[in-house]
Amino acid sequence: MPPIEKDTGKNELKTKIQKLIDSNQVVVFSKSYCPYCIQVKDLFKELKIEFNVMELDLMENGSNYQEMLLEMTGQRTVPQVFINKTHVGGCDKTMQAHKDGSLQQLLSGEKEAYDYDLIVIGGGSGGLACSKEAAMLGKKVMVLDYVVPTPTGTTWGLGGTCVNVGCIPKKLMHQTALLATAIQDARKFGWEFDESVKHNWDTMKTAVNSYIGSLNWGYRVALRDKNVDYVNAYAEFIEPHKIKATNKRGKETFHTAARFVLATGERPRYLGVPGDKEYCITSDDLFSLSYCPGKTLVIGASYVALECGGFLAGLGLDVTVMVRSILLRGFDQEMANRAGAHMETHGVKFIRKFVPTKIEQLEEGSPGRLKVTAKSTETDETIEDEYNTVLIAVGRNACTDKIGLDKAGVKVNPKNGKIPVNDEEQTNVPHIHAIGDILEEKWELTPVAIQAGKLLARRLYGGSTVKCDYIHVPTTVFTPLEYGACGLSEERATELYGPDNIEVYHSLFWPLEFTVPSRDNNQCYAKIICNKLDSDRVVGFHYLGPNAGEVTQGFGAAMKCGATKEHFDATIGIHPTCAEVFTTLEVSKRSGGDITQSGC
């Protein structure tokens, strides 16, 4: 008989607990002294949500309650939170539910079964990284990606800007131009060849696009292998948890998800003058252009403008860059001007402080002939000239205006379409996150989007707390003489710390590889910016020279670890290399000492 009485008591307790859960919107099983319990109760107080609390340590049979809760939920510890009859879990899970919006969903009584745990809108590098990581963590994931054709009809496959019309083709075409210089250098090193050397645009374009095609296919296979549903369709919110997907044939389907990640990226901005969309191209068109562009005008001073202008000139084309104001806005201006000066001495013409007012077609063709009219930004002067191709590279617009964000309640900066987020890439709508180039005041770089996407998925579904570091970001501008940077520009460091509290060490240098061909003597430049208030910690790293990305990557890791000038000085250089210059920097800008390099 005693066991039956015990079971009866347990059943009565279970019924009592269940009745508490069923009759209250929010129940917190707690212990009065537990800091995690206090944190959860404070959250509900802050949200002004009424809750019923059971302080087990103050109840005579509290331990029995805890044992029964273990049996009912599989969780031994407190707090144990129930909302609208659903067991949320302990402190961490309750806080996470608040962050991702599922807490509010439970409180409102919504218990809709969604089609997906996560829908990612955008199949670029960031979106793909996030989706694959979430799928590996056991979630049901969909990726939607659709490329709206450019005004000239250019479109591409899965992988986003970087793979199709950005980093990958840009670097390959930059390499094509570097090979032209290498051919010139080769004769000085003893290579003899009599045949004329010329470049075939179609061969290069076909080879580059064949490689890109293999990457597109690889991404599709990777998504399939990770069990991510990929849909080639344009996504648009129609409700906070529901999207409409329209494919290229106009067929519409509808999908719901508990969470969304926006990773739509950006597209090139046009000028807003007569003839720009009708007759000009952008970087979206250049890399798959079916013909050699001929005499080219590049409009803009962005890294895209200088990189494209640089490699086109390297292919032997007549290139002019029209600049409205400064080069490489946002980058260290000394480095930007040195990179520009090198381009100018190597055949790229610059028209400074002018903006186009109209583009007219004089003759159709591949390429055709265009007339560009431009006006000065400082005087009433107007100029005209003819070109075969006009490439616009004046910046990029976030692809956020036509995806129904207003219907989801997501706030967007009306000036630029960028999305403000918190330090966990969460928008003002808790269940919607954003990553990549569409974020306000964040780096527009592929590796940043990839890192942010992976870490976001791990925080949402893997229990991680690691956030993306947007400060120690190494990058490279692939101008003819490459520019690598990490950390602060000299202007920004001066603004943050004051001119008296930074020390800038710098040096010109002449790569050994350049000495035999006798070119670009002391045109390469290195400098670091140190914070005197923090043990001369290196807060800015800048390098202008060959293989800038390879040089900058390792120093980026050092800066992430908090490297100081002393650490740089104590590092043994690899000789003879360009990177070793950073281990021997002795001359400060303040001293005004000679920084030319005379030998090894």
PEWO-V467331 format. One record per residue. N is the residue number from 1. SS is DSSP state (a for helix, b for strand, c for the rest). Layout:
{{N	SS} {N	SS}}
//
This chain:
{{1	c} {2	a} {3	a} {4	a} {5	a} {6	a} {7	a} {8	a} {9	a} {10	a} {11	a} {12	a} {13	a} {14	a} {15	a} {16	a} {17	a} {18	a} {19	a} {20	a} {21	a} {22	a} {23	a} {24	c} {25	c} {26	b} {27	b} {28	b} {29	b} {30	b} {31	c} {32	c} {33	c} {34	c} {35	a} {36	a} {37	a} {38	a} {39	a} {40	a} {41	a} {42	a} {43	a} {44	a} {45	a} {46	a} {47	c} {48	c} {49	c} {50	c} {51	c} {52	b} {53	b} {54	b} {55	b} {56	a} {57	a} {58	a} {59	c} {60	c} {61	c} {62	a} {63	a} {64	a} {65	a} {66	a} {67	a} {68	a} {69	a} {70	a} {71	a} {72	a} {73	a} {74	c} {75	c} {76	c} {77	c} {78	c} {79	c} {80	b} {81	b} {82	b} {83	b} {84	c} {85	c} {86	b} {87	b} {88	b} {89	b} {90	c} {91	a} {92	a} {93	a} {94	a} {95	a} {96	a} {97	a} {98	a} {99	a} {100	a} {101	c} {102	a} {103	a} {104	a} {105	a} {106	a} {107	a} {108	c} {109	c} {110	c} {111	c} {112	c} {113	c} {114	c} {115	c} {116	b} {117	b} {118	b} {119	b} {120	b} {121	b} {122	c} {123	c} {124	c} {125	a} {126	a} {127	a} {128	a} {129	a} {130	a} {131	a} {132	a} {133	a} {134	a} {135	a} {136	a} {137	c} {138	c} {139	c} {140	c} {141	b} {142	b} {143	b} {144	b} {145	c} {146	c} {147	c} {148	c} {149	c} {150	c} {151	c} {152	c} {153	c} {154	c} {155	c} {156	c} {157	c} {158	c} {159	c} {160	a} {161	a} {162	a} {163	a} {164	a} {165	a} {166	c} {167	a} {168	a} {169	a} {170	a} {171	a} {172	a} {173	a} {174	a} {175	a} {176	a} {177	a} {178	a} {179	a} {180	a} {181	a} {182	a} {183	a} {184	a} {185	a} {186	a} {187	a} {188	a} {189	c} {190	c} {191	c} {192	c} {193	c} {194	c} {195	c} {196	c} {197	c} {198	c} {199	c} {200	c} {201	a} {202	a} {203	a} {204	a} {205	a} {206	a} {207	a} {208	a} {209	a} {210	a} {211	a} {212	a} {213	a} {214	a} {215	a} {216	a} {217	a} {218	a} {219	a} {220	a} {221	a} {222	a} {223	a} {224	a} {225	a} {226	c} {227	c} {228	c} {229	b} {230	b} {231	b} {232	c} {233	c} {234	b} {235	b} {236	b} {237	b} {238	b} {239	b} {240	c} {241	c} {242	b} {243	b} {244	b} {245	b} {246	b} {247	c} {248	c} {249	c} {250	c} {251	c} {252	b} {253	b} {254	b} {255	b} {256	b} {257	b} {258	b} {259	b} {260	b} {261	b} {262	b} {263	c} {264	c} {265	c} {266	b} {267	b} {268	b} {269	c} {270	c} {271	c} {272	c} {273	c} {274	b} {275	c} {276	a} {277	a} {278	a} {279	a} {280	c} {281	b} {282	b} {283	a} {284	a} {285	a} {286	a} {287	c} {288	c} {289	c} {290	c} {291	c} {292	c} {293	c} {294	c} {295	c} {296	b} {297	b} {298	b} {299	b} {300	c} {301	c} {302	c} {303	a} {304	a} {305	a} {306	a} {307	a} {308	a} {309	a} {310	a} {311	a} {312	a} {313	a} {314	a} {315	c} {316	c} {317	c} {318	c} {319	b} {320	b} {321	b} {322	b} {323	b} {324	c} {325	c} {326	c} {327	c} {328	c} {329	c} {330	c} {331	c} {332	c} {333	a} {334	a} {335	a} {336	a} {337	a} {338	a} {339	a} {340	a} {341	a} {342	a} {343	a} {344	a} {345	a} {346	c} {347	c} {348	c} {349	b} {350	b} {351	b} {352	b} {353	c} {354	b} {355	b} {356	b} {357	b} {358	b} {359	b} {360	b} {361	b} {362	b} {363	b} {364	c} {365	c} {366	c} {367	c} {368	c} {369	b} {370	b} {371	b} {372	b} {373	b} {374	b} {375	b} {376	b} {377	c} {378	c} {379	c} {380	c} {381	c} {382	b} {383	b} {384	b} {385	b} {386	b} {387	b} {388	c} {389	b} {390	b} {391	b} {392	b} {393	c} {394	c} {395	c} {396	b} {397	b} {398	b} {399	c} {400	c} {401	c} {402	c} {403	c} {404	c} {405	a} {406	a} {407	a} {408	a} {409	c} {410	c} {411	c} {412	c} {413	c} {414	c} {415	c} {416	c} {417	c} {418	c} {419	b} {420	c} {421	c} {422	c} {423	c} {424	c} {425	c} {426	b} {427	c} {428	c} {429	c} {430	c} {431	c} {432	b} {433	b} {434	b} {435	c} {436	a} {437	a} {438	a} {439	b} {440	c} {441	c} {442	c} {443	c} {444	c} {445	c} {446	a} {447	a} {448	a} {449	a} {450	a} {451	a} {452	a} {453	a} {454	a} {455	a} {456	a} {457	a} {458	a} {459	a} {460	a} {461	a} {462	c} {463	c} {464	c} {465	c} {466	c} {467	c} {468	c} {469	c} {470	c} {471	c} {472	c} {473	c} {474	b} {475	b} {476	b} {477	b} {478	c} {479	c} {480	c} {481	c} {482	c} {483	b} {484	b} {485	b} {486	b} {487	b} {488	c} {489	c} {490	a} {491	a} {492	a} {493	a} {494	a} {495	a} {496	a} {497	a} {498	c} {499	a} {500	a} {501	a} {502	b} {503	b} {504	b} {505	b} {506	b} {507	b} {508	b} {509	b} {510	c} {511	c} {512	a} {513	a} {514	a} {515	a} {516	a} {517	a} {518	c} {519	c} {520	c} {521	c} {522	c} {523	c} {524	b} {525	b} {526	b} {527	b} {528	b} {529	b} {530	b} {531	b} {532	a} {533	a} {534	a} {535	c} {536	c} {537	b} {538	b} {539	b} {540	b} {541	b} {542	b} {543	b} {544	b} {545	c} {546	c} {547	c} {548	a} {549	a} {550	a} {551	a} {552	a} {553	a} {554	a} {555	a} {556	a} {557	a} {558	a} {559	a} {560	a} {561	c} {562	c} {563	c} {564	b} {565	a} {566	a} {567	a} {568	a} {569	a} {570	a} {571	c} {572	c} {573	c} {574	c} {575	c} {576	c} {577	c} {578	c} {579	a} {580	a} {581	a} {582	a} {583	a} {584	c} {585	c} {586	c} {587	c} {588	b} {589	a} {590	a} {591	a} {592	c} {593	c} {594	c} {595	c} {596	c} {597	c} {598	c} {599	c} {600	c}}
//
